[in-house]
Amino acid sequence: MRQNALGLWGIAFLCIAAIAPAASMLFNVPLIASQAGAAAPLVFVLSAIGVLLR
């Protein structure tokens, strides 16, 4: 293997790290919607404002 080159495990961990935010949205949105009901869009808007103000 060449020096400073990524191996199989390095590439695998980079792929997992890149997909983690999308996977968290996939699993968290149904849970939030089941708890918030019709207010789910409001929850996301308020969360986005909170993130932007941080």
PDB file as gemmi writes it, atoms N, CA and C in Angstrom:
CRYST1    1.000    1.000    1.000  90.00  90.00  90.00 P 1                      
ATOM      1  N   MET A   1       0.847  -1.183   0.000  1.00  0.00           N  
ATOM      2  CA  MET A   1       0.000   0.000   0.000  1.00  0.00           C  
ATOM      3  C   MET A   1       0.889   1.241   0.000  1.00  0.00           C  
ATOM      4  N   ARG A   2       0.431   2.272  -0.673  1.00  0.00           N  
ATOM      5  CA  ARG A   2       1.202   3.507  -0.744  1.00  0.00           C  
ATOM      6  C   ARG A   2       1.080   4.295   0.552  1.00  0.00           C  
ATOM      7  N   GLN A   3       2.079   5.110   0.797  1.00  0.00           N  
ATOM      8  CA  GLN A   3       2.076   5.950   1.988  1.00  0.00           C  
ATOM      9  C   GLN A   3       1.010   7.036   1.845  1.00  0.00           C  
ATOM     10  N   ASN A   4       0.355   7.366   2.938  1.00  0.00           N  
ATOM     11  CA  ASN A   4      -0.701   8.388   2.991  1.00  0.00           C  
ATOM     12  C   ASN A   4      -1.911   8.045   2.121  1.00  0.00           C  
ATOM     13  N   ALA A   5      -2.144   6.779   1.878  1.00  0.00           N  
ATOM     14  CA  ALA A   5      -3.313   6.356   1.104  1.00  0.00           C  
ATOM     15  C   ALA A   5      -4.336   5.743   2.055  1.00  0.00           C  
ATOM     16  N   LEU A   6      -5.596   5.924   1.746  1.00  0.00           N  
ATOM     17  CA  LEU A   6      -6.657   5.332   2.553  1.00  0.00           C  
ATOM     18  C   LEU A   6      -6.809   3.858   2.222  1.00  0.00           C  
ATOM     19  N   GLY A   7      -7.001   3.075   3.253  1.00  0.00           N  
ATOM     20  CA  GLY A   7      -7.269   1.666   3.052  1.00  0.00           C  
ATOM     21  C   GLY A   7      -8.765   1.396   3.098  1.00  0.00           C  
ATOM     22  N   LEU A   8      -9.101   0.128   3.056  1.00  0.00           N  
ATOM     23  CA  LEU A   8     -10.503  -0.269   3.069  1.00  0.00           C  
ATOM     24  C   LEU A   8     -11.216   0.207   4.327  1.00  0.00           C  
ATOM     25  N   TRP A   9     -10.587   0.054   5.488  1.00  0.00           N  
ATOM     26  CA  TRP A   9     -11.233   0.449   6.743  1.00  0.00           C  
ATOM     27  C   TRP A   9     -11.389   1.959   6.836  1.00  0.00           C  
ATOM     28  N   GLY A  10     -10.423   2.702   6.364  1.00  0.00           N  
ATOM     29  CA  GLY A  10     -10.536   4.154   6.368  1.00  0.00           C  
ATOM     30  C   GLY A  10     -11.674   4.639   5.507  1.00  0.00           C  
ATOM     31  N   ILE A  11     -11.820   4.047   4.338  1.00  0.00           N  
ATOM     32  CA  ILE A  11     -12.918   4.424   3.443  1.00  0.00           C  
ATOM     33  C   ILE A  11     -14.256   4.030   4.044  1.00  0.00           C  
ATOM     34  N   ALA A  12     -14.321   2.849   4.670  1.00  0.00           N  
ATOM     35  CA  ALA A  12     -15.571   2.398   5.287  1.00  0.00           C  
ATOM     36  C   ALA A  12     -15.998   3.349   6.402  1.00  0.00           C  
ATOM     37  N   PHE A  13     -15.070   3.764   7.256  1.00  0.00           N  
ATOM     38  CA  PHE A  13     -15.420   4.677   8.346  1.00  0.00           C  
ATOM     39  C   PHE A  13     -15.818   6.055   7.826  1.00  0.00           C  
ATOM     40  N   LEU A  14     -15.177   6.531   6.760  1.00  0.00           N  
ATOM     41  CA  LEU A  14     -15.579   7.807   6.169  1.00  0.00           C  
ATOM     42  C   LEU A  14     -16.993   7.738   5.608  1.00  0.00           C  
ATOM     43  N   CYS A  15     -17.336   6.636   4.974  1.00  0.00           N  
ATOM     44  CA  CYS A  15     -18.691   6.476   4.429  1.00  0.00           C  
ATOM     45  C   CYS A  15     -19.734   6.433   5.543  1.00  0.00           C  
ATOM     46  N   ILE A  16     -19.434   5.715   6.605  1.00  0.00           N  
ATOM     47  CA  ILE A  16     -20.362   5.637   7.740  1.00  0.00           C  
ATOM     48  C   ILE A  16     -20.541   7.016   8.374  1.00  0.00           C  
ATOM     49  N   ALA A  17     -19.443   7.759   8.524  1.00  0.00           N  
ATOM     50  CA  ALA A  17     -19.530   9.100   9.113  1.00  0.00           C  
ATOM     51  C   ALA A  17     -20.313  10.052   8.215  1.00  0.00           C  
ATOM     52  N   ALA A  18     -20.219   9.884   6.913  1.00  0.00           N  
ATOM     53  CA  ALA A  18     -20.929  10.776   5.993  1.00  0.00           C  
ATOM     54  C   ALA A  18     -22.427  10.496   5.983  1.00  0.00           C  
ATOM     55  N   ILE A  19     -22.834   9.253   6.171  1.00  0.00           N  
ATOM     56  CA  ILE A  19     -24.251   8.904   6.094  1.00  0.00           C  
ATOM     57  C   ILE A  19     -24.951   9.061   7.453  1.00  0.00           C  
ATOM     58  N   ALA A  20     -24.213   9.242   8.523  1.00  0.00           N  
ATOM     59  CA  ALA A  20     -24.803   9.317   9.858  1.00  0.00           C  
ATOM     60  C   ALA A  20     -25.835  10.432  10.018  1.00  0.00           C  
ATOM     61  N   PRO A  21     -25.599  11.658   9.533  1.00  0.00           N  
ATOM     62  CA  PRO A  21     -26.640  12.689   9.694  1.00  0.00           C  
ATOM     63  C   PRO A  21     -27.947  12.343   8.978  1.00  0.00           C  
ATOM     64  N   ALA A  22     -27.848  11.773   7.791  1.00  0.00           N  
ATOM     65  CA  ALA A  22     -29.063  11.398   7.063  1.00  0.00           C  
ATOM     66  C   ALA A  22     -29.783  10.257   7.773  1.00  0.00           C  
ATOM     67  N   ALA A  23     -29.033   9.320   8.306  1.00  0.00           N  
ATOM     68  CA  ALA A  23     -29.648   8.201   9.020  1.00  0.00           C  
ATOM     69  C   ALA A  23     -30.340   8.685  10.297  1.00  0.00           C  
ATOM     70  N   SER A  24     -29.762   9.652  10.968  1.00  0.00           N  
ATOM     71  CA  SER A  24     -30.410  10.148  12.183  1.00  0.00           C  
ATOM     72  C   SER A  24     -31.728  10.845  11.853  1.00  0.00           C  
ATOM     73  N   MET A  25     -31.774  11.580  10.744  1.00  0.00           N  
ATOM     74  CA  MET A  25     -33.037  12.200  10.336  1.00  0.00           C  
ATOM     75  C   MET A  25     -34.059  11.138   9.950  1.00  0.00           C  
ATOM     76  N   LEU A  26     -33.603  10.079   9.305  1.00  0.00           N  
ATOM     77  CA  LEU A  26     -34.511   9.015   8.890  1.00  0.00           C  
ATOM     78  C   LEU A  26     -35.188   8.366  10.090  1.00  0.00           C  
ATOM     79  N   PHE A  27     -34.452   8.190  11.177  1.00  0.00           N  
ATOM     80  CA  PHE A  27     -35.008   7.508  12.340  1.00  0.00           C  
ATOM     81  C   PHE A  27     -35.641   8.455  13.355  1.00  0.00           C  
ATOM     82  N   ASN A  28     -35.240   9.734  13.368  1.00  0.00           N  
ATOM     83  CA  ASN A  28     -35.764  10.658  14.369  1.00  0.00           C  
ATOM     84  C   ASN A  28     -37.059  11.335  13.949  1.00  0.00           C  
ATOM     85  N   VAL A  29     -37.249  11.583  12.669  1.00  0.00           N  
ATOM     86  CA  VAL A  29     -38.446  12.309  12.219  1.00  0.00           C  
ATOM     87  C   VAL A  29     -39.734  11.562  12.573  1.00  0.00           C  
ATOM     88  N   PRO A  30     -39.843  10.252  12.318  1.00  0.00           N  
ATOM     89  CA  PRO A  30     -41.096   9.575  12.715  1.00  0.00           C  
ATOM     90  C   PRO A  30     -41.352   9.629  14.227  1.00  0.00           C  
ATOM     91  N   LEU A  31     -40.297   9.553  15.013  1.00  0.00           N  
ATOM     92  CA  LEU A  31     -40.460   9.632  16.465  1.00  0.00           C  
ATOM     93  C   LEU A  31     -40.948  11.016  16.880  1.00  0.00           C  
ATOM     94  N   ILE A  32     -40.357  12.049  16.305  1.00  0.00           N  
ATOM     95  CA  ILE A  32     -40.779  13.414  16.625  1.00  0.00           C  
ATOM     96  C   ILE A  32     -42.213  13.644  16.171  1.00  0.00           C  
ATOM     97  N   ALA A  33     -42.545  13.183  14.970  1.00  0.00           N  
ATOM     98  CA  ALA A  33     -43.892  13.381  14.449  1.00  0.00           C  
ATOM     99  C   ALA A  33     -44.930  12.633  15.275  1.00  0.00           C  
ATOM    100  N   SER A  34     -44.572  11.482  15.800  1.00  0.00           N  
ATOM    101  CA  SER A  34     -45.537  10.741  16.625  1.00  0.00           C  
ATOM    102  C   SER A  34     -45.798  11.440  17.954  1.00  0.00           C  
ATOM    103  N   GLN A  35     -44.809  12.163  18.463  1.00  0.00           N  
ATOM    104  CA  GLN A  35     -44.981  12.878  19.728  1.00  0.00           C  
ATOM    105  C   GLN A  35     -45.592  14.263  19.530  1.00  0.00           C  
ATOM    106  N   ALA A  36     -45.203  14.956  18.461  1.00  0.00           N  
ATOM    107  CA  ALA A  36     -45.649  16.335  18.261  1.00  0.00           C  
ATOM    108  C   ALA A  36     -46.938  16.424  17.464  1.00  0.00           C  
ATOM    109  N   GLY A  37     -47.250  15.384  16.690  1.00  0.00           N  
ATOM    110  CA  GLY A  37     -48.472  15.398  15.893  1.00  0.00           C  
ATOM    111  C   GLY A  37     -48.431  16.458  14.811  1.00  0.00           C  
ATOM    112  N   ALA A  38     -49.487  17.261  14.732  1.00  0.00           N  
ATOM    113  CA  ALA A  38     -49.592  18.278  13.690  1.00  0.00           C  
ATOM    114  C   ALA A  38     -48.606  19.419  13.896  1.00  0.00           C  
ATOM    115  N   ALA A  39     -48.014  19.509  15.074  1.00  0.00           N  
ATOM    116  CA  ALA A  39     -47.055  20.574  15.351  1.00  0.00           C  
ATOM    117  C   ALA A  39     -45.637  20.213  14.912  1.00  0.00           C  
ATOM    118  N   ALA A  40     -45.457  19.070  14.264  1.00  0.00           N  
ATOM    119  CA  ALA A  40     -44.117  18.631  13.854  1.00  0.00           C  
ATOM    120  C   ALA A  40     -43.396  19.652  12.986  1.00  0.00           C  
ATOM    121  N   PRO A  41     -44.037  20.257  11.976  1.00  0.00           N  
ATOM    122  CA  PRO A  41     -43.318  21.280  11.203  1.00  0.00           C  
ATOM    123  C   PRO A  41     -42.864  22.462  12.065  1.00  0.00           C  
ATOM    124  N   LEU A  42     -43.695  22.853  13.029  1.00  0.00           N  
ATOM    125  CA  LEU A  42     -43.312  23.935  13.934  1.00  0.00           C  
ATOM    126  C   LEU A  42     -42.086  23.544  14.762  1.00  0.00           C  
ATOM    127  N   VAL A  43     -42.032  22.290  15.177  1.00  0.00           N  
ATOM    128  CA  VAL A  43     -40.885  21.808  15.942  1.00  0.00           C  
ATOM    129  C   VAL A  43     -39.603  21.942  15.116  1.00  0.00           C  
ATOM    130  N   PHE A  44     -39.669  21.601  13.839  1.00  0.00           N  
ATOM    131  CA  PHE A  44     -38.484  21.692  12.992  1.00  0.00           C  
ATOM    132  C   PHE A  44     -38.097  23.143  12.725  1.00  0.00           C  
ATOM    133  N   VAL A  45     -39.065  24.018  12.560  1.00  0.00           N  
ATOM    134  CA  VAL A  45     -38.762  25.442  12.350  1.00  0.00           C  
ATOM    135  C   VAL A  45     -38.106  26.028  13.594  1.00  0.00           C  
ATOM    136  N   LEU A  46     -38.664  25.730  14.757  1.00  0.00           N  
ATOM    137  CA  LEU A  46     -38.074  26.243  16.008  1.00  0.00           C  
ATOM    138  C   LEU A  46     -36.684  25.666  16.243  1.00  0.00           C  
ATOM    139  N   SER A  47     -36.490  24.409  15.905  1.00  0.00           N  
ATOM    140  CA  SER A  47     -35.172  23.793  16.044  1.00  0.00           C  
ATOM    141  C   SER A  47     -34.167  24.440  15.105  1.00  0.00           C  
ATOM    142  N   ALA A  48     -34.583  24.725  13.876  1.00  0.00           N  
ATOM    143  CA  ALA A  48     -33.683  25.371  12.919  1.00  0.00           C  
ATOM    144  C   ALA A  48     -33.295  26.764  13.396  1.00  0.00           C  
ATOM    145  N   ILE A  49     -34.250  27.493  13.947  1.00  0.00           N  
ATOM    146  CA  ILE A  49     -33.944  28.824  14.485  1.00  0.00           C  
ATOM    147  C   ILE A  49     -32.954  28.711  15.642  1.00  0.00           C  
ATOM    148  N   GLY A  50     -33.167  27.729  16.509  1.00  0.00           N  
ATOM    149  CA  GLY A  50     -32.251  27.512  17.621  1.00  0.00           C  
ATOM    150  C   GLY A  50     -30.848  27.173  17.155  1.00  0.00           C  
ATOM    151  N   VAL A  51     -30.734  26.362  16.129  1.00  0.00           N  
ATOM    152  CA  VAL A  51     -29.422  26.009  15.597  1.00  0.00           C  
ATOM    153  C   VAL A  51     -28.753  27.230  14.971  1.00  0.00           C  
ATOM    154  N   LEU A  52     -29.526  28.035  14.245  1.00  0.00           N  
ATOM    155  CA  LEU A  52     -28.959  29.219  13.608  1.00  0.00           C  
ATOM    156  C   LEU A  52     -28.497  30.261  14.623  1.00  0.00           C  
ATOM    157  N   LEU A  53     -29.209  30.362  15.734  1.00  0.00           N  
ATOM    158  CA  LEU A  53     -28.838  31.346  16.764  1.00  0.00           C  
ATOM    159  C   LEU A  53     -27.696  30.886  17.653  1.00  0.00           C  
ATOM    160  N   ARG A  54     -27.376  29.643  17.576  1.00  0.00           N  
ATOM    161  CA  ARG A  54     -26.289  29.115  18.399  1.00  0.00           C  
ATOM    162  C   ARG A  54     -25.036  29.708  17.965  1.00  0.00           C  
TER     163      ARG A  54                                                      
END                                                                             
